[in-house]
Amino acid sequence: MNSRIKELAKKAGWKDTPTVRGAFTSFNKEKFAELIVKECMKIAHAAAAAGDPIKESIAEHFGVK
């Protein structure tokens, strides 16, 4: 998992300890999605201001090929 995605997941309640019972129960999927969208909006704004391709900037930021 990309370090930035992992950081956003932790902000949404993800526990990076698979041995802990209920590690997934506190994970808020809606908050995680909102954090990703906000991150994409920041990247898109910066890319547009710099004249960079937005799609590639977002993919690079999250380590997606």
C-alpha angles and dihedrals in degrees: 000000000000111000093238092051089048090051091051091047090053089052087055092053103270113157114210092208112093093188094064113095113237094021089145099042095079093047110113108208093188093053090047091052091047092051091050092049091049090049091050091049091054092048093046092050093049093045093049092049090051094044092243123143107268098209093053092044092055093045092050093047092055095036094244119152 
